[in-house]
Amino acid sequence: MKFRYWTLLKSDTHGLGVFAANRIRKYSFIDIAVREDKSVTALAMLLNHSYRPSAKIMYNFTTKTYNIYSIKTIDKGKEITINYYATPYFIRKCILLDED
């Protein structure tokens, strides 16, 4: 599955992971993590944890969605990761439930 900014590939970290399909510049929008109806996207559930993440989930007050933004430049083919402990609890709970 390949989209404009990301693709799913096997991860060295854990199972599947989300990888940059093209170079992603720092502070770029990557995709939606949580829709307006509070449903967590499959993409958000596939993001792996890192204490040195390349992305962050932040709330957008205009669209009323939680979006994934790069916090540094991510080169093509590199895994897009987030810090689970810097992620809103209700999202983190869904991600961690997927681990079972």
C-alpha positions in Angstrom: 0.0 0.0 0.0 1.6 3.3 -1.1 0.4 6.8 -0.7 1.9 10.2 -1.5 4.0 10.5 1.7 4.1 7.0 3.1 4.1 3.3 2.4 3.8 0.1 4.5 6.8 -2.2 4.7 8.3 -4.8 7.0 9.9 -3.0 10.0 13.0 -4.1 11.9 11.3 -2.6 15.0 8.1 -4.6 15.0 6.0 -6.3 12.2 4.8 -3.7 9.7 5.9 -0.1 9.8 5.1 3.2 8.1 7.9 4.4 5.8 8.5 7.5 3.8 7.5 7.0 0.2 9.4 10.2 -0.7 11.5 12.6 1.2 9.4 14.4 3.8 10.5 17.9 4.8 10.5 18.9 8.5 7.1 20.1 9.8 5.2 18.5 6.9 1.7 17.1 7.1 1.9 13.3 6.6 -1.7 12.1 7.1 -4.7 12.0 9.4 -4.3 9.9 12.6 -7.7 10.4 14.1 -10.8 11.5 12.2 -13.4 14.0 13.3 -15.6 11.2 14.7 -12.6 10.1 16.9 -11.9 6.9 15.0 -8.2 6.1 14.9 -6.9 5.4 11.4 -5.2 2.2 10.5 -2.1 4.2 9.7 -1.9 5.6 13.2 -2.1 2.1 14.6 0.8 1.0 12.4 3.2 3.7 13.6 6.0 2.2 15.7 7.5 3.7 18.8 10.8 5.4 19.1 12.4 7.6 21.8 13.9 9.5 18.9 10.8 9.8 16.7 10.6 11.4 13.3 6.9 12.4 13.6 4.3 13.6 16.1 0.5 13.4 16.4 -1.0 16.9 16.9 -4.5 18.3 17.1 -5.7 20.6 14.3 -8.4 22.9 15.6 -9.6 23.9 12.1 -10.3 20.3 10.9 -10.9 18.9 14.4 -8.7 16.0 13.5 -5.4 14.7 15.0 -2.8 14.7 12.3 0.7 13.2 11.8 3.4 15.8 11.2 7.1 15.2 10.6 9.3 16.8 13.3 12.5 16.4 11.2 13.3 15.7 7.6 12.6 12.0 6.8 14.5 10.6 3.9 12.8 8.3 1.4 12.7 4.7 2.7 13.2 5.6 6.4 10.6 4.5 9.0 8.2 7.1 10.3 8.0 6.7 14.1 6.3 8.5 17.0 7.0 8.5 20.7 4.0 6.7 22.2 4.4 8.5 25.5 4.1 11.9 23.8 0.9 10.8 22.1 -2.6 11.5 23.5 -3.7 8.6 25.7 -6.8 7.6 23.8 -4.7 7.2 20.6 -1.9 5.4 22.5 -4.4 3.0 24.0 -5.6 2.0 20.5 -2.1 1.6 19.2 -1.0 -0.6 22.2 -4.2 -2.7 22.0 -3.1 -3.6 18.4 0.0 -5.2 20.0 -2.0 -8.1 21.5 
